[in-house]
Amino acid sequence: MIIDCHGHYTTAPQALADWRDRQIAGIKDPAQMPRAADLHISDDEIRETIETNQLRYMRERGADLTIFSPRASFMAHHIGDFKVSSTWAAICNELCHRVANLFPEHFAMAAMLPQSPGVAPATCIPELEKSVKEYGAVAINLNPDPSGGHWTAPPLSDRSWYPIYEKMVEYDIPAMIHVSTSCNPCFHTTGAHYLNADTTAFMQCLTSDLFKDFPTLRFVVPHGGGAVPYHWGRFRGIALRMKRPLPEDNLLDNIYFDTCVYHQPGIDLLTRVIPVKNVLFASEMIGAVRDKDPDTGFYFDDTKRYIEAATTLSEADRFQIYEGNARRVYPRLDAALKARGL
Amino acid sequence: MIIDCHGHYTTAPQALADWRDRQIAGIKDPAQMPRAADLHISDDEIRETIETNQLRYMRERGADLTIFSPRASFMAHHIGDFKVSSTWAAICNELCHRVANLFPEHFAMAAMLPQSPGVAPATCIPELEKSVKEYGAVAINLNPDPSGGHWTAPPLSDRSWYPIYEKMVEYDIPAMIHVSTSCNPCFHTTGAHYLNADTTAFMQCLTSDLFKDFPTLRFVVPHGGGAVPYHWGRFRGIALRMKRPLPEDNLLDNIYFDTCVYHQPGIDLLTRVIPVKNVLFASEMIGAVRDKDPDTGFYFDDTKRYIEAATTLSEADRFQIYEGNARRVYPRLDAALKARGL
């Protein structure tokens, strides 16, 4: 079984973006603010957007199930206040829930949170609870920078984040650490801000005792861990210099890296440097990079091809990367699969 | 000949840090503001700090010459105003000039600039001119984020930076794109901010037409290019998606990556992905990572070992990385070497 731990609903019907545009207009002009109930998307529309996009590629490439969350760049937590984020997160999560309900064999849901700059993360708990209890979410996406590229929130080790972690531990769900659109002109969203956030979050963990306080907390650092595996020696050296344990001794019960790295040398490095038990198959399909590599004729984000071609991996390794690790990191997914006899 | 293109005077005599502390105190209390002339560092003190540190390691490891600039984390352009930065840059540059004068066979100088948040980069021209004309600087360090982790400056493609580029073209010198200390608690300076800045600067170039306006402009992206080589497929895919030329067709006459990557798999990836003509030997010794790897018994930042062990490199490749490329990217260094018959 091949589980892709990183997919977003980037192909939602246009009505969703239109509703969001009206909501953003409503921030300045309350008369224009739409109600959640004004959004109408039929099951057939959802089916069509999934079957002709993500599910088609999954079948072509041989992936079985995707952990599916709202479009990351559309979370845009920096827009409006908590109420705006709250309504938006509820709508987006419900849509992903419907995708998972319509295609239970192929999608499991992960929830976005209604984060908002300067607002306590604890305010996200009700949406998190609803997503897990009512929608069957197996994970959350946690944005370490709700400001969208201004980095005004405290590091992930700050106690203000702890209520989220307590709920994650209670429900035994991991968080993918995933920022959203950059509204800082310095940072290209998918080319700089995403990767920077991955590196930044890892370093916040390395320099803190977060996992002493939460020994079972699990973070998935997407996009192959940003710059982390490429600079693994640097991080080991910095840890030593800070008189802290080496990352391989201190962080790998809690931090996992996905395989959203879009060329063979990158995947080769990732699987050479990071223990197989910490690598989770993912493609972020359909995401930032959706064309074919003119050099190979294959899609950049068809990451299964690179895993297959990685010469240092055994079949047992590939099983861990494709399925075994995901069942361990996402126990609610494992339980759901077992309930279906899988 | 082995040229290390990335070294900082991290071992300057304590008097320098003491003077800087007094200068910082003087920002709030002008009565405490020291004059530049209050700093006294003898040639013998400089000799001692170099001979027992950088030069000792260069000899042990077999490097001949280091392009040597003021300590990057001490630039701290976010502290004080332009006048504070200006005095500080003048002092730090003069010290590096003295190092190069005392050890002309082993050090060539690169200059820091007196950048200051919100102040036009053009104000840095006099210090740049003095450094090249009077001090023999062969390069500059350019900080894309003088705010120290708040990223309030416009991208490097903004026209406010152009006066710097015009001078670089006039003098035929490259810039290393190098940030300084992070004063944003989200970003660890050497573990996150440095690497993020490298990735960010590369992406600012990829998404702009900067090198159309300055076809001969040359940037050295340090720390192995941040996340760039590891995610080379991602950058190629994003460029395609933006209907821009592929980075290998568009950026590699202008952008170079150093080898400050502190483990073998990282150097292997760098030299596999990035054309040899764009890789410059460097160690950033003595820098952020100054211990020995407990697994190998060798210094993390002894990057020559990794270059030597990279199986895909020929001797001709190593010559390019160690010397040939540096002579091309730093023509003023090449001229100085040739004037000495080298």
Interface residues (C-beta under 8 A of the other chain):
Chain A: P144 D145 G149 H150 W151 A153 P154 P155 N184 P185 C186 F187 H188 T190 G191 A192 L195 N196 T199 T200 M203 Q204 L206 T207 H223 G224 G226 A227 P229 Y230 H231 W232 G233 R234 F235 R236 G237 I238 L240 R241 L246 V261 Y262 H263 P265 G266 D268 L269 R272 V273 A288 V289 R290 D291 D293 P294 F300 D301
Chain B: P144 D145 G149 H150 W151 A153 P154 P155 N184 P185 C186 F187 H188 T190 G191 A192 L195 N196 T199 T200 M203 Q204 L206 T207 H223 G224 G226 A227 P229 Y230 H231 W232 G233 R234 F235 R236 G237 I238 L240 R241 L246 V261 Y262 H263 P265 G266 D268 L269 R272 V273 A288 V289 R290 D291 D293 P294 F300 D301
